Structures are given as structure tokens and as C-alpha cells.
């Protein structure tokens, strides 16, 4: 859809929506191919639907959204062509990559046909290259493989339109699971400019601390440029700047102001430019708006019911037909989603029933409204600007566990992950936003936004079951997208991080964005094989998880909210700071890491692999119940099952040593002063190990009660999650994953063993890693536990371990309490233990 938008703007000659007014006037005047009639204008402009074989159609089936007709690109000529690029990883060998580049295909798989939207074996629109090797010669494939290993990425092939490039992408992605992408021919130039700009920023930060502070402000700002440095609250009541603001987007006086006066011409009491300054005084912050904010203010001012008829046009000189010639409009560019379906974005107003944020407001609207009915406007309300909603990053990966190879091989990961189809960008748009046949013209937009396809109730369920939700910022976007840029650009970004980590404000904001939000999707992709060990973002954990104050902040929801939200000490111009703070969600960083390790181990078991295709729906009715969080379930209160087998020893996360990186992060946390003892402490008299017995509460698809007796205990008190599981419980369950793996049994009959099985390498390595992390925990408690705190903490740990031992005995049938009650329990109860 974005490619169709670029093609439309290229054909129409309009860089922005404001250009359409001038172009339409030229068409009506007989230029630009027009005949000089008033009816012409927007009808002459190309629309995205003209570059699509079928408009986008969806229908709702409960919480699932089913596509009726796909978004199919016609051959769109792209300036510079499209390049199929291959990225390096530590999972695939040289032979794997060479085979993928030089293999000849017999046809398309069913998933590839669905991805390419209707391509059949008889379809010759892609030419003979559809089954030919991507690289003709074996020697050329070897050369490309050597380059991708040395440089991090390489261009495999160039294409002239979207569909052939999609076919090449599908072959590398679904057939071999390689990390690849499709980029325009101008993308390398943009990447070189970005690298040069990042290098300039690094040099600038080293030149003066003020430059570093300004850059930190631009990266960490979550208010769209309203947050300020060097705040002066006493100077803000008159609408002037309260400090130093760093705009994250270009701002100007709205371009539509004064257009009615310019069109009228003739003598006037004052020139048009002077009257524009009266409407938007140049010394006030509220006079400078982004394009999106300007269009939202225009729609609010021109809408009926808010202001007296004609009051807005008379005060600003805005032409009521300024946007009438814009042929279409896409969703907010700030809305984005993960390419692998791990996170999404949504407006703050849509994250709860009835919305969360306050209404749209601007000082000009307040002034005009007060002049109409004589209302007295509070002084602070005259400076409030809220014209576009705050964008929240939410966790849309509602799987409890997932296998890495299926994540990297799937061509539509958002179709297999519960939740992502209702959050983020242009995933779902109405036909009128691409200029379909039923579009009667865009007219005015009430709030300048596009409503999400899902209901607020559905989105609120996704947020409630997710691990995190936080306001979007430039820094958070960079962290979430870190696995995807080329190697050279990613190294330049990491160099900037290292330069700025000496700034205490940046380090704390970086720790909150990474530890509370970006850690889970980054670790998921890392364990799936995306990226290399040498340049992963996980290398920065040593900078933040070895600092005691940051680790304690990441274990307290209140402190995490303070680091993720606005921190300039102001109430907030947009008036929804309280709603944003309430919408922020996170889990303690120690729980996040343990569940990341546990989830990646579980996803590689044989039982999970067989159930993964059915895990595409949110909630009941569509299967996959044990694999996704159901309504009412939350990560902090849901007990993950133990692996039913040890197939995960053969998975890529074990073979390529991805799990040790995560366990190393746990050791960093344990070794920070006071953290280990605090994690193991429990302030209640929870059930002892003798009170644990099989029951329906241990089924894998129902919320689990906490053995600690509630969430109001210790560091979990502030998270507001009923029946939250304490750390000893989740840690002991993870340790049980290494129980009984790769059993060595004596053969009583059969021939001589010809080849030695090497599975024991992975089992031995995992046992060493778990044992080392466990030793770090126990030793840290002994060192840190002053004043008699060590003994209760270690006692809680041993109680959790003995509970897991008893549960393992129940599952193996070696222990039957209460006269054999376990034998009468349903089969799924016993298996979930």
C-alpha cells in the first residue's frame, strides 16, 4: 500500500496533500491535461486502488479477521528498481545459502501462492524466472555467500516491479528460512546518508554536552515535541515556550491559513500575512503544527457543532475547500508493526472501552469557543495542544511459546500470531482510504485519524494479555527495529548508543525501553536465528543489568512508568499524561528473561510444533488454546507447562548457543546488590509443598493460581495482577525443563552402535548453563542477605524446588496422593504438570 502511495504521488506530482489544491486549480484552468471545467480536479488524480488488482476487503469472524480479497499489486514501475537482499545470520551454513541461491524450483508451494495472492502454476506474469535459480552459476552463488558473510548483506537480484520481487522473497523466506528483504534501488543511498548522519551525531555529542542533551531529548521524547528541557513552569501560562523543545517532526504555521484571503485579493484592512500572524502568533508554541496536526485542526474548526458557522474561516482565513481535492488518505504514518508479528501500534484512544485520552483541543479553538458563549477558559487550558492521538507500542505476540524456524519461514507471520491483525499501520484500511469506487471524496476528517479495524474491547483484551505497552518514541522504535537494518547501519546505531550511554538520562531511558519493552521481541528473534552474535542488541545488557538502580527500577512498575513516560516535570500540554501512565504495562525484567528462555525451549518441543498451525486466533473457538493467552490470562499469573519431550535439544536456539546469552543476563541481575534476596523473598505464608496436588487448576489452558497467595506481596504488589506468580515459582519451573533430558538407556538387544549420537552435547551444555545461573543466584543470596534475610529467601527457593519435584513425580505416576486421586484426574491435567 505504501508502494502504491509512492506511485500515485509520482504520477500526480504531489509530494504532500497540500500540493493537490494547486494541482487541481491548474487542471481546472485548462493546464495539466484539464479541459477547464469546474467538475475536474480530484477525479484526474491517480489513487492507490488504480495500482491494485483488487481493493482490500475483510470481514470479522468474532475476534478473527478474514481476508476476502487480497491486496494485489499490479506491475508498479519503481524508480531504481527493487533489490532482493540477503542478510547474514549464524544459523545457516555456507552450503545452505549456496543451495538456496542456486536451486531450481519445480513450482510454488501453497503458502507462496497465498502470499503472492492468486498466482497459479499457469500464471506466466512472472516469466520463466519463477522456477529458474535466483543465481545462474554455482560460482556466483559462492561469491554472494562469501560477501554476505563478510559484509552482512548482499543484493541477490534486481527486479523491475513488485510481484517478481515478492516471488524471489518468498523462495528465500519460506523455502529456506533465510533472513531477506526487498528494498528499492535508492535504499542503499538512504542508508549511506543515515550512516553519515549517525557518525556526525556521534562527533557532535562528543563536542559539547548540550548537543548530547538535545539529541537525547529527540530520541527519548514521547510527546511529539512538546516535552522540554530546562523547564520554566512560571513562563508557560502565556503560551510561550517553557524551555528548550526538540521537535521530532517539521512544524510550521498551517499552510491553509490565509488561503481564503489570498484567493479573494483586493484591498483589505490588513495584508493576508499579517492576519495569519494574528491567528497564529509566531511567539507561541501552539502556532507551529505538523501537517497531521494542521489537518486535524482544520477538520475540527470546520466541523459543525463545535464553533459558530464561519467563525473558524473568518478567524484564520482558511478556504473551506482546501482539502477537497485530496483524492485519498492513508493511515497515520506513525502506526507501524513488526515484520515478524511480534509487536504493533495503536492510538491511545483505542486501547480501552470508550477510549482513554482526552478530546482534541487547541488554544485557537478554546478562544473561539469562549467568545461564542462567554465561557471562562482556565489559564493553563489556553496552551493545551492535542490534535493527534498518542501512539502506543503494544505486545501483539500473544503466544506463550513458538518455534523459531516457523517464525522465520512464515511469509505472513501476522496471520499466525494472535492479535497483530488488529494493530499497526495499514494492516487494515477501509476502501475509501485508497480511493475505491464507493469513495465519495475525502471531505473533512473529524479528528485527523483512521479508526482501527478492531473494536476497543478487542484491543483492550490484547493489551491486557500482552507483556508490555508503552508510548512510542524514536528510541523505542530504533530498539524494536534493530534486528532488521543492514550490518553497517546497525553498527552505526550501536556506536551512537555507546556514545550516549555516558549520559545518565539516556541510560535510564534506554534501560526502560530495552528492558521493559524491546527485550522480549529482540530475544525472540535472536533465538529464532535472526542476526549474528557479534552485533546483537543483547550485547548492551551488560551496560544496564549490572547497574543496581536500573535493575530495581525495571522490577517496579511505578519506576518503569516514570522512565517510559514524559519526564520534564510538566502536567503535559496534551492533557492525557495520566491516561498514558495508566496504559503503560510491563513485567519485571527477571520474569521477562525467565519466560523468554522457557518459551523458546517450549516452542521447540515436538508437541508444540504439531499445535502451532492452529494457534492463529485470539481466545476460544479456534484451537491453539494452550499456545496463546486466553481472555483473562496474563503473563505474570500464567504458569507455563514443562516440556513434554526433549526435542528442543536439536533446535537452532540450542545448537547455535542462543540460550546462554539470556541466562547470562539473569546472572547480571542476580549479582546486583540486594536483587537476588528481593526476588526470593515472600511476605505471606503461601502453601507448603505438602499442599500441592494435581487438580484442574494446573491445566495449561486456564489461569493459574499463585502459590504465593496473591499479587500484593513484595515487588509484585504494584503490578496489579491477581494471583501473580512469584520468582521462585517461575525459576523452579524453568529448571525443571532440564530434568531428564537426553536419557541414556542401556540397550538390551540389537546390533552394535555404528554412530555415536551427539545430542548429549546440547543437553550437557544446557545443564551447565542452568547450573551456573542457579549457582549465581544462591551465591548472590548468601553474599547479599544481611540481617537474617538470606535464610527465608533460600527457604522460599527450596520450597519452590520441592513443589516442582512433587509435580514431576505426579506426572510420572510415581506419586499418588489421597488414595490415588491422581489416577482419577483427567489426562490433560496430568500432562500439564
C-alpha positions, 0 to 999 in steps of 0.5 A: 500500500505504501508502494502504491502511495509512492506511485500515485504521488509520482504520477500526480506530482504531489509530494504532500496533500497540500500540493493537490489544491494547486494541482487541481486549480491548474487542471481546472484552468485548462493546464495539466491535461484539464479541459477547464471545467469546474467538475475536474480536479480530484477525479484526474488524480491517480489513487492507490486502488488504480495500482491494485488488482483488487481493493482490500476487503475483510470481514470479522469472524468474532475476534478473527479477521478474514481476508476476502480479497487480497491486496494485489499489486499490479506491475508498479514501475519503481524508480531504481528498481527493487533489490532482493537482499540477503542478510547474514545470520549464524544459523545457516551454513555456507552450503545452505545459502549456496543451495538456496541461491542456486536451486531450481524450483519445480513450482510454488508451494501453497503458502507462496501462492497465498502470499503472492495472492492468486498466482497459479502454476499457469500464471506466466506474469512472472516469466520463466524466472519463477522456477529458474535459480535466483543465481545462474552459476554455482560460482556466483552463488559462492561469491554472494555467500562469501560477501554476505558473510563478510559484509552482512548483506548482499543484493541477490537480484534486481527486479523491475516491479513488485510481484517478481520481487515478492516471488524471489522473497518468498523462495528465500523466506519460506523455502529456506528460512533465510533472513531477506528483504526487498528494498528499492534501488535508492535504499542503499543511498538512504542508508549511506546518508543515515550512516553519515548522519549517525557518525556526525551525531556521534562527533557532535555529542562528543563536542559539547554536552548540550548537543548530547542533551538535545539529541537525547531529548529527540530520541527519548521524547514521547510527546511529539515535541512538546516535552522540554528541557530546562523547564520554566513552569512560571513562563508557560501560562502565556503560551510561550515556550517553557524551555528548550523543545526538540521537535521530532517532526517539521512544524510550521504555521498551517499552510491553509491559513490565509488561503481564503484571503489570498484567493479573494485579493483586493484591498483589505484592512490588513495584508493576508500575512499579517492576519495569519500572524494574528491567528497564529502568533509566531511567539507561541508554541501552539502556532507551529503544527505538523501537517497531521496536526494542521489537518486535524485542526482544520477538520475540527474548526470546520466541523459543525457543532463545535464553533459558530458557522464561519467563525473558524474561516473568518478567524484564520482565513482558511478556504473551506475547500482546501482539502477537497481535492485530496483524492485519498488518505492513508493511515497515520504514518506513525502506526507501524508493526513488526515484520515478524508479528511480534509487536504493533501500534495503536492510538491511545484512544483505542486501547480501552472501552470508550477510549482513554485520552482526552478530546482534541483541543487547541488554544485557537479553538478554546478562544473561539469557543469562549467568545461564542458563549462567554465561557471562562477558559482556565489559564493553563487550558489556553496552551493545551495542544492535542490534535493527534492521538498518542501512539502506543507500542503494544505486545501483539505476540500473544503466544506463550511459546513458538518455534523459531524456524516457523517464525522465520519461514512464515511469509505472513507471520501476522496471520499466525500470531494472535492479535497483530491483525488488529494493530499497526499501520495499514494492516487494515484500511477501509476502501475509501482510504485508497480511493475505491469506487464507493469513495465519495471524496475525502471531505473533512476528517473529524479528528485527523485519524483512521479508526482501527479495524478492531473494536476497543474491547478487542484491543483492550483484551490484547493489551491486557494479555500482552507483556508490555505497552508503552508510548512510542518514541524514536528510541523505542522504535530504533530498539524494536527495529534493530534486528532488521537494518543492514550490518553497517547501519546497525553498527552505526546505531550501536556506536551512537548508543555507546556514545550516549550511554555516558549520559545518565538520562539516556541510560535510564531511558534506554534501560526502560525501553530495552528492558521493559519493552524491546527485550522480549521481541529482540530475544525472540528473534535472536533465538529464532536465528535472526542476526549474528552474535557479534552485533546483537542488541543483547550485547548492551545488557551488560551496560544496564543489568549490572547497574543496581538502580536500573535493575530495581527500577525495571522490577517496579512498575511505578519506576518503569512508568516514570522512565517510559513516560514524559519526564520534564516535570510538566502536567503535559500540554496534551492533557492525557499524561495520566491516561498514558501512565495508566496504559503503560504495562510491563513485567519485571525484567527477571520474569521477562528473561525467565519466560523468554528462555522457557518459551523458546525451549517450549516452542521447540518441543515436538508437541508444540510444533504439531499445535502451532498451525492452529494457534492463529486466533485470539481466545476460544473457538479456534484451537491453539488454546494452550499456545496463546493467552486466553481472555483473562490470562496474563503473563505474570499469573500464567504458569507455563507447562514443562516440556513434554519431550526433549526435542528442543535439544536439536533446535537452532536456539540450542545448537547455535548457543542462543540460550546462554546469552539470556541466562547470562543476563539473569546472572547480571541481575542476580549479582546486583546488590540486594536483587537476588534476596528481593526476588526470593523473598515472600511476605505471606505464608503461601502453601507448603509443598505438602499442599500441592496436588494435581487438580484442574487448576494446573491445566495449561489452558486456564489461569493459574493460581499463585502459590504465593497467595496473591499479587500484593506481596513484595515487588509484585504488589504494584503490578496489579495482577491477581494471583501473580506468580512469584520468582521462585515459582517461575525459576523452579519451573524453568529448571525443571525443563532440564530434568531428564533430558537426553536419557541414556538407556542401556540397550538390551538387544540389537546390533552394535552402535555404528554412530555415536549420537551427539545430542548429549552435547546440547543437553550437557551444555544446557545443564551447565548453563542452568547450573551456573545461573542457579549457582549465581543466584544462591551465591548472590543470596548468601553474599547479599542477605544481611540481617537474617534475610538470606535464610527465608529467601533460600527457604522460599527457593527450596520450597519452590524446588520441592513443589516442582519435584512433587509435580514431576513425580505426579506426572510420572505416576510415581506419586499418588496422593489421597488414595490415588486421586491422581489416577482419577484426574483427567489426562490433560491435567496430568500432562500439564504438570 
